[in-house]
Amino acid sequence: MAVLYLLVVAGLGGSDYDQAVADHAWKCQMINEGVWPHDPAIHCPVPLETLALNTVNR
């Protein structure tokens, strides 16, 4: 029984982290598309498309 419990806990451990990463990416997408206002508490990297456009225009 203890082994089954450890397997279940080990299997579910990564899903919280994966969900947090997916949530952060979604929040950044909403901010970058202008759907949500900029929030200084959420650090979002500059989208690659923006970087590419900035270097082409120089």
Contacts in CASP RR format, 6 or more apart in sequence:
PFRMAT RR
TARGET T0000
AUTHOR 0000-0000-0000
METHOD contacts of the structure
MODEL  1
MAVLYLLVVAGLGGSDYDQAVADHAWKCQMINEGVWPHDPAIHCPVPLET
LALNTVNR
24 42 0 8 1.000
27 36 0 8 1.000
27 42 0 8 1.000
27 44 0 8 1.000
28 42 0 8 1.000
28 44 0 8 1.000
28 45 0 8 1.000
30 36 0 8 1.000
31 37 0 8 1.000
31 38 0 8 1.000
31 39 0 8 1.000
31 42 0 8 1.000
31 44 0 8 1.000
32 44 0 8 1.000
32 47 0 8 1.000
END
